[in-house]
Amino acid sequence: MVTSLQRINLYNPLNAPWLVGLGVVVLLPALLFSPFLPAWAPKLGLVGLGLIYLLRSLALGRFIGQTPADIPLFILLATLPLGLWVWPDPLVSLPRTYAFVANVAIFWAVAGQRNTVWLPWSGWALMLGGLLVGAFLITGIQSTPTKLPFIERSLYELMPSGVRPFWNEAGFNSNLVGGLTALFLPPIVALMWLGERWQQRDLAKVAAVIVGAIVLLAQSRGALLGLLVALPLVTLLCNRRWLWVWAVVLALVGGWFSYLGPAQVLDSTLSLGEVGGEQTLLGRQELWSRALYVIQDFPLTGVGFDMFEPAVKLLYPLFSHSNTGNFKHAHNLHLQTAVEMGLPALVAHWAFYLTLFYFLLRQARNRRGGVYRTLAIGLLGSLITFQVHGLFEVQTFGPRPALIIWALFGLMMAVATSQPARSPAASRR
């Protein structure tokens, strides 16, 4: 029997996750494209997001606890006003501050879709998203990568190119192309084996080939390394028989590594790149050392968004890099977080990632999870790919790519906290 109060809550539009998500999406452009808009536009976006969250919290009867990751996210948001107060050039950091709020907003909007009727269909969206994102990025890549010697340069002449969006006229860095596209591959692989329908499984096979080819053409070694770590776990969670396959692969790779020698393998795979000239690994190591200097001197608040490069050039000059060159960030996700936002924000980020990992793993091990188990297995692979690649790159440095990544984080939380629908027979028991 439904009481009058329950009936009011049932038809309260603020209880509709899709409506909240739509409101957030409408306001996001004001925060993401703040450099191209009047100064009042992002401020209006902030007010709108705050109002949506307030009304949604009143409808649900709680301000904190809408997702298991609320506390670390609130800590991260709380660091922003303090940062803008103490950062050396808040006007430089302000656009990415707006974008960071947009990231958290899209996370909450997507995470709020748990247990909705359309969430089980998100596997199709992941396949389509991987194809569209990969195709868009690879046709806008800055220049032909030359990191993997076994890929012929002539292949790039057969591809369409020259895509230059208004927010990035220089084109897309190859590490961004590979890293962002690679996040979609583990869910596609999981759908290849555990998709609910044969049409989905067959389409996933085609999508896996195309998305995998785009990642290879991007030649992002960090993204490929992330997939080498994530895909064995994804396939083993799908079917334990893959243990023998990966054992053979590991033996072959280990034999090849021993035959050539560690020094030659590292030199051939890590010597060429876009960081620090020819010796990209040495260049990254120097940037990592400068990031540690920054963290040591500014441990609580960091130096602010987009301030790593100016701070290094002013206070910690480089040697392998030209001190007049552009390196933008520390080429390590965790070091960059501490550099820009401080150690408390880094700990909050770690808590957020661990929360995602815990709930995804729990859902992935739930044999009764149905489609949510399949999606959790794949998205767990995406999270691992993101973290491994994050040891060498900062995929969330750009505001627009970061929004896609945080939307995937929201989908991870929605999938991991959803319960499969009970059958009518089970509900009668």
C-alpha positions in Angstrom: 0.0 0.0 0.0 1.5 3.4 -1.0 0.9 6.3 1.4 0.3 9.8 0.2 3.8 10.9 1.3 5.3 8.1 -0.7 3.1 9.0 -3.7 4.4 12.6 -3.6 8.0 11.4 -3.5 7.3 9.0 -6.3 6.2 11.7 -8.7 8.7 14.4 -7.5 10.6 15.4 -10.6 13.7 16.0 -8.5 13.8 12.3 -7.8 14.2 11.6 -11.5 17.9 11.0 -12.2 17.6 11.7 -15.9 16.2 15.2 -15.1 19.1 16.0 -12.8 21.5 14.7 -15.3 20.0 16.8 -18.1 20.2 19.9 -15.9 23.9 19.3 -15.2 24.6 18.7 -18.9 23.0 22.0 -19.9 25.2 23.9 -17.5 28.5 22.2 -18.3 29.5 24.2 -21.3 29.6 27.4 -19.2 32.3 25.8 -17.1 34.2 23.9 -19.7 34.5 26.8 -22.2 34.9 29.6 -19.7 37.9 31.2 -21.6 35.6 31.7 -24.6 32.6 33.1 -22.7 31.8 36.2 -20.7 33.0 36.2 -17.1 29.4 35.9 -15.7 28.7 32.7 -17.6 30.8 30.2 -15.5 29.6 31.9 -12.3 26.0 31.4 -13.4 26.9 27.8 -14.1 28.3 27.3 -10.6 25.1 28.8 -9.1 23.0 26.5 -11.3 24.9 23.4 -10.3 24.7 24.4 -6.6 21.0 24.9 -6.9 20.5 21.5 -8.6 22.5 19.7 -5.9 20.6 21.5 -3.1 17.2 20.6 -4.5 18.3 17.0 -5.2 19.6 16.7 -1.7 16.3 18.0 -0.3 14.4 15.5 -2.4 16.5 12.6 -1.3 16.7 13.8 2.4 20.5 13.8 2.6 23.3 16.1 1.5 26.2 13.6 1.8 26.0 9.9 0.9 24.4 10.1 -2.6 27.4 8.0 -3.7 30.0 6.2 -1.6 32.6 8.6 -2.9 31.0 11.8 -1.6 33.4 12.5 1.2 36.6 12.6 -0.8 34.9 14.6 -3.5 33.7 17.2 -1.0 37.2 17.4 0.3 38.5 18.1 -3.2 35.9 20.8 -3.8 36.7 22.4 -0.4 40.4 22.8 -1.4 39.4 25.0 -4.4 38.5 28.2 -2.7 41.6 28.0 -0.5 43.7 27.3 -3.5 42.4 30.3 -5.4 43.2 32.5 -2.4 46.8 31.4 -2.0 47.8 30.3 -5.6 50.3 32.7 -7.2 48.1 33.5 -10.3 44.5 32.6 -9.6 43.4 34.1 -13.0 45.5 31.5 -14.8 44.1 28.7 -12.6 40.5 29.8 -12.7 39.4 28.1 -16.0 40.6 24.7 -14.9 39.0 25.3 -11.5 35.7 25.7 -13.3 36.4 22.6 -15.3 37.2 20.6 -12.2 33.8 21.5 -10.7 32.3 20.4 -14.0 34.1 17.1 -13.7 32.7 16.4 -10.2 29.2 17.5 -11.4 29.2 15.0 -14.3 30.4 12.3 -12.0 27.5 12.9 -9.7 25.0 13.1 -12.5 26.1 9.8 -14.1 26.6 8.0 -10.8 23.0 9.0 -9.9 21.7 6.8 -12.8 22.2 3.6 -10.8 19.3 1.1 -11.0 17.7 3.1 -13.8 16.1 1.2 -16.7 18.6 2.5 -19.2 21.8 1.7 -17.3 22.0 -1.9 -18.5 22.1 -0.5 -22.0 25.3 1.5 -21.3 27.4 -1.3 -22.8 26.1 -0.3 -26.2 27.0 3.4 -25.3 30.5 2.3 -24.4 31.1 0.6 -27.7 29.7 3.6 -29.7 31.6 6.0 -27.5 34.9 4.2 -28.0 34.4 4.2 -31.8 33.4 7.9 -32.0 36.0 9.2 -29.5 38.8 7.2 -31.1 37.8 8.2 -34.7 37.6 11.9 -33.8 40.9 12.0 -31.9 43.0 10.0 -34.4 41.9 12.2 -37.3 43.0 15.2 -35.3 46.3 13.9 -34.1 49.1 16.6 -34.1 51.7 14.7 -36.1 52.6 11.2 -37.2 53.9 9.4 -34.1 57.3 7.6 -34.5 57.5 5.7 -31.2 56.8 2.1 -32.4 59.2 1.1 -35.2 57.0 -1.8 -36.4 54.1 0.6 -37.5 54.5 1.9 -41.1 54.3 5.6 -41.5 52.5 5.1 -44.8 49.4 3.9 -42.9 48.8 7.4 -41.7 48.7 8.8 -45.3 45.6 6.6 -45.9 43.7 8.1 -43.0 41.6 11.3 -43.0 43.3 14.0 -40.9 43.3 17.7 -40.1 40.5 17.8 -37.5 41.1 20.9 -35.4 38.3 21.9 -32.9 38.1 25.5 -32.0 39.3 24.8 -28.4 42.5 23.1 -29.6 43.7 24.4 -32.9 47.1 22.6 -32.5 45.4 19.2 -32.6 45.6 16.2 -30.2 48.7 14.8 -28.6 49.2 11.1 -29.4 49.3 10.2 -25.7 45.9 11.8 -25.3 44.5 10.0 -28.3 45.8 6.6 -27.2 45.1 7.0 -23.5 41.5 8.2 -23.8 40.6 5.7 -26.5 42.2 2.8 -24.5 39.7 3.4 -21.7 36.9 2.1 -23.8 38.7 -1.1 -24.9 38.4 -3.2 -21.6 34.6 -2.9 -21.5 34.3 -3.8 -25.1 36.5 -6.9 -24.5 34.2 -7.9 -21.6 31.1 -7.5 -23.8 32.8 -9.8 -26.4 32.6 -12.7 -23.9 29.7 -11.8 -21.6 27.4 -9.7 -23.7 23.7 -10.6 -23.2 22.9 -11.0 -26.9 24.8 -12.5 -29.7 24.4 -9.2 -31.6 26.1 -7.3 -28.8 29.0 -9.9 -28.7 29.6 -9.8 -32.4 29.5 -6.0 -32.6 31.9 -5.9 -29.6 34.4 -8.0 -31.6 34.3 -5.5 -34.5 34.5 -2.6 -32.1 37.5 -4.2 -30.3 39.4 -4.5 -33.5 38.8 -0.9 -34.6 39.4 0.6 -31.1 42.5 -1.5 -30.6 43.8 -0.4 -34.0 43.3 3.2 -33.1 45.2 2.8 -29.8 48.1 1.2 -31.8 48.1 3.9 -34.4 48.3 6.5 -31.6 51.5 4.8 -30.4 51.0 5.8 -26.8 53.2 3.3 -24.9 51.7 4.3 -21.6 48.2 3.4 -22.9 49.5 0.1 -24.3 51.2 -0.7 -21.0 47.9 0.0 -19.2 46.0 -2.3 -21.5 48.7 -5.0 -21.0 48.0 -4.9 -17.3 44.2 -4.5 -17.5 43.2 -7.0 -20.3 44.6 -10.1 -18.5 42.5 -9.3 -15.5 39.4 -8.6 -17.6 39.7 -11.8 -19.5 40.4 -13.8 -16.3 37.3 -12.4 -14.6 35.3 -13.4 -17.7 36.7 -16.9 -17.9 39.5 -18.5 -15.8 40.6 -20.6 -18.7 42.4 -17.5 -19.9 45.0 -18.2 -17.2 46.8 -20.7 -19.4 46.8 -18.3 -22.4 48.3 -15.4 -20.3 50.8 -17.8 -18.7 52.1 -18.7 -22.2 52.2 -15.1 -23.3 54.1 -14.1 -20.1 56.6 -16.9 -20.7 57.2 -15.7 -24.3 57.5 -12.1 -23.3 59.9 -13.0 -20.5 62.0 -15.1 -22.9 62.2 -12.2 -25.4 63.1 -9.8 -22.7 65.9 -12.0 -21.5 67.2 -12.7 -25.0 67.5 -9.0 -26.0 68.5 -7.8 -22.5 66.7 -5.3 -20.4 68.9 -2.4 -21.5 68.2 -2.9 -25.2 64.4 -3.4 -24.7 64.1 -0.2 -22.6 66.3 1.8 -25.0 64.3 0.7 -28.1 60.8 1.2 -26.5 61.4 4.3 -24.4 64.1 6.3 -26.2 62.0 8.1 -28.8 59.2 10.4 -27.8 57.9 13.9 -27.3 59.2 14.5 -23.8 62.7 15.7 -23.4 63.7 15.2 -27.0 65.1 11.8 -27.9 65.4 10.5 -24.3 61.8 10.7 -23.3 62.3 8.6 -20.2 65.1 10.8 -18.9 63.0 13.8 -19.7 60.1 12.5 -17.6 62.5 11.6 -14.8 63.7 15.2 -14.7 60.1 16.5 -14.6 59.2 14.1 -11.8 62.2 15.4 -9.8 61.0 19.0 -10.3 57.5 18.0 -9.3 58.9 16.6 -6.0 60.7 19.9 -5.4 57.4 21.8 -5.9 55.5 19.4 -3.6 58.2 19.8 -1.0 58.0 23.6 -1.1 54.1 23.9 -1.5 52.8 20.7 0.3 49.4 21.9 1.5 47.9 23.8 -1.5 50.2 23.2 -4.4 50.9 26.0 -6.9 47.6 25.9 -8.7 46.1 24.6 -11.9 48.3 25.2 -15.0 51.1 26.7 -12.9 53.6 23.7 -12.9 55.4 24.9 -16.0 55.8 28.5 -14.9 56.9 27.4 -11.4 59.5 25.1 -12.8 60.9 27.6 -15.2 61.1 30.2 -12.5 62.3 28.2 -9.5 63.6 24.8 -10.7 65.3 25.2 -14.1 65.6 22.1 -16.2 68.7 20.6 -17.9 67.6 18.0 -20.3 64.6 20.1 -21.4 65.1 23.5 -23.0 63.9 25.8 -20.3 62.0 27.7 -22.9 60.2 24.6 -24.2 56.6 23.6 -23.4 56.0 20.6 -21.1 52.8 21.8 -19.5 52.6 19.1 -16.8 54.6 16.6 -14.7 53.7 13.6 -16.9 52.5 11.7 -13.8 48.9 11.9 -12.7 49.6 11.7 -9.0 52.6 14.0 -8.9 50.6 16.5 -11.0 47.7 16.4 -8.5 49.9 17.1 -5.6 51.7 19.9 -7.5 48.5 21.6 -8.5 46.3 21.0 -5.5 48.5 19.8 -2.6 49.0 16.6 -0.7 45.6 16.7 1.0 44.0 16.7 -2.4 46.2 13.9 -3.5 45.1 11.7 -0.6 41.4 12.6 -1.4 42.0 11.5 -5.0 43.5 8.2 -3.8 40.5 7.7 -1.6 38.2 8.3 -4.5 40.1 5.8 -6.8 40.2 3.2 -4.1 36.4 3.6 -3.5 35.8 3.0 -7.3 38.1 0.0 -7.3 36.5 -1.6 -4.2 33.0 -1.3 -5.5 33.8 -2.3 -9.0 35.7 -5.4 -7.8 32.8 -6.4 -5.5 30.4 -6.1 -8.4 32.8 -8.0 -10.8 32.9 -10.9 -8.3 29.1 -11.0 -7.9 28.0 -14.0 -9.9 24.4 -12.8 -9.7 25.2 -9.4 -11.0 24.1 -10.1 -14.5 24.8 -7.2 -17.0 26.2 -5.1 -14.1 28.8 -7.7 -13.5 29.9 -7.6 -17.1 30.1 -3.9 -17.1 31.9 -3.8 -13.8 34.6 -6.2 -15.2 35.2 -4.0 -18.2 35.1 -0.7 -16.3 37.5 -2.2 -13.7 39.9 -2.7 -16.6 39.3 0.9 -17.7 40.2 2.1 -14.2 43.4 0.0 -14.2 44.4 1.3 -17.6 43.8 4.9 -16.5 46.0 4.4 -13.4 48.9 2.6 -15.2 49.0 5.2 -18.0 48.8 7.8 -15.3 52.2 6.9 -14.1 53.6 8.4 -17.3 50.9 10.9 -18.4 48.2 13.2 -17.1 45.1 12.3 -19.1 42.9 14.7 -17.2 45.0 17.8 -17.9 42.7 18.9 -20.7 39.3 20.0 -19.5 37.3 18.3 -22.3 39.1 14.9 -22.1 38.8 15.1 -18.3 35.0 15.4 -18.6 34.9 12.1 -20.6 37.0 10.4 -18.0 35.0 11.7 -15.1 31.8 10.6 -16.9 33.3 7.1 -17.0 34.1 7.4 -13.3 30.4 8.2 -12.7 29.4 5.2 -14.9 31.7 3.0 -12.8 30.0 4.1 -9.6 26.5 3.7 -11.1 27.3 0.2 -12.3 29.1 -0.9 -9.2 26.3 0.2 -6.9 23.3 -1.1 -8.9 21.4 -4.2 -8.2 20.1 -6.5 -11.0 16.4 -6.6 -11.4 14.7 -9.5 -9.8 12.6 -11.8 -11.9 8.8 -11.9 -11.3 9.2 -15.5 -10.0 11.9 -14.5 -7.5 9.8 -11.5 -6.3 6.9 -13.8 -5.5 9.0 -16.0 -3.3 
